[in-house]
Amino acid sequence: MINTQWKIHYFCAAVLYPYKEGATCDFEHYSKNVIPEYVEILGDNCVKFKVCKRLSTPGVPNSSFVCCANVWIKNPQKSGAAMSDPRMNELMAKISSFTEIQPIRQFERVIY
């Protein structure tokens, strides 16, 4: 049986990039530079992160999102404080160079 009792509760900053016809995405830049820089700004508040790229599978409808990034953190207040870090402005400029797609952002509590 799987233990569903977590002693530590995490939160997740999710960034979703909806599919947009003709839009380009520099996944190499995003996954190897942008997200790791964000994680560096978050410091030890970051638990883990992942970047997912949409795949096409014959016979299966395409995902609505071309890219999804998730960053798990311990403390949402510390994450909010990291947004005022001077490096964040530079990072935001790099994010806009990754793609012209306007992302959807949401903050989640990891339940399980």
C-alpha positions as CSV (number, residue, x, y, z in Angstrom):
1,M,0.0,0.0,0.0
2,I,1.2,3.5,-0.8
3,N,1.7,5.9,2.1
4,T,-0.4,8.9,1.4
5,Q,0.6,10.7,4.6
6,W,3.2,13.3,3.7
7,K,5.1,15.0,6.5
8,I,6.3,17.8,4.3
9,H,3.9,19.8,2.0
10,Y,5.3,21.3,-1.2
11,F,4.0,23.9,-3.6
12,C,4.5,24.0,-7.3
13,A,4.9,27.0,-9.6
14,A,3.6,25.8,-13.0
15,V,4.1,27.6,-16.3
16,L,2.2,26.3,-19.3
17,Y,2.7,27.4,-22.9
18,P,-0.4,26.8,-25.0
19,Y,0.1,25.5,-28.5
20,K,0.1,28.3,-31.1
21,E,0.3,27.7,-34.8
22,G,3.6,28.9,-36.2
23,A,5.1,29.8,-32.8
24,T,8.7,28.7,-32.1
25,C,10.2,27.6,-28.8
26,D,13.9,27.3,-28.0
27,F,13.7,24.3,-25.6
28,E,17.4,24.0,-25.3
29,H,17.8,27.6,-24.0
30,Y,14.7,27.3,-21.8
31,S,15.6,24.0,-20.1
32,K,19.4,24.5,-19.8
33,N,19.5,28.3,-19.0
34,V,16.2,29.9,-18.0
35,I,14.8,27.3,-15.6
36,P,18.1,26.6,-13.9
37,E,18.7,30.3,-13.4
38,Y,15.2,30.6,-11.8
39,V,16.1,27.6,-9.6
40,E,19.3,29.3,-8.6
41,I,17.4,32.5,-7.6
42,L,15.1,30.3,-5.5
43,G,18.0,28.7,-3.7
44,D,17.4,26.0,-1.2
45,N,13.7,26.7,-1.3
46,C,13.6,24.8,-4.5
47,V,13.0,21.0,-4.1
48,K,13.0,20.0,-7.8
49,F,12.0,21.1,-11.3
50,K,11.1,19.7,-14.7
51,V,10.5,20.9,-18.2
52,C,8.3,18.9,-20.5
53,K,8.0,19.2,-24.3
54,R,4.9,18.2,-26.2
55,L,5.2,15.0,-28.3
56,S,2.9,14.0,-31.2
57,T,1.7,10.5,-31.1
58,P,-0.2,9.0,-34.1
59,G,-3.9,8.4,-33.3
60,V,-3.7,10.4,-30.1
61,P,-4.9,14.0,-29.9
62,N,-2.1,16.6,-29.4
63,S,-1.7,18.2,-26.0
64,S,-3.0,21.7,-25.6
65,F,0.4,22.8,-24.4
66,V,3.7,22.8,-26.3
67,C,5.7,23.2,-23.1
68,C,5.1,22.9,-19.4
69,A,7.6,23.7,-16.6
70,N,7.1,22.9,-12.9
71,V,9.2,24.1,-10.0
72,W,8.5,22.5,-6.6
73,I,9.2,24.7,-3.6
74,K,9.0,24.4,0.2
75,N,7.8,27.9,1.1
76,P,5.6,30.2,-1.0
77,Q,6.5,33.3,0.9
78,K,10.2,32.7,0.2
79,S,9.3,32.2,-3.5
80,G,7.5,35.5,-3.5
81,A,10.5,37.3,-2.0
82,A,12.7,35.8,-4.6
83,M,10.7,37.6,-7.3
84,S,12.2,40.9,-6.0
85,D,15.7,39.6,-6.5
86,P,17.6,42.0,-9.0
87,R,18.4,39.0,-11.2
88,M,14.7,38.3,-11.8
89,N,14.4,41.2,-14.3
90,E,17.1,39.8,-16.5
91,L,15.6,36.3,-16.2
92,M,12.2,37.6,-17.4
93,A,13.8,39.1,-20.5
94,K,15.4,35.6,-21.2
95,I,12.0,34.0,-20.8
96,S,10.5,36.3,-23.4
97,S,13.3,35.3,-25.8
98,F,12.4,31.6,-25.5
99,T,9.1,32.0,-27.3
100,E,6.4,34.5,-28.3
101,I,3.7,32.4,-26.7
102,Q,2.1,34.1,-23.7
103,P,2.3,31.5,-20.8
104,I,-0.3,30.6,-18.4
105,R,1.0,30.6,-14.8
106,Q,-0.5,29.0,-11.8
107,F,0.6,28.2,-8.3
108,E,-0.4,24.9,-6.8
109,R,-0.2,23.0,-3.6
110,V,1.1,19.5,-4.2
111,I,-1.4,17.2,-2.5
112,Y,0.1,13.8,-3.3
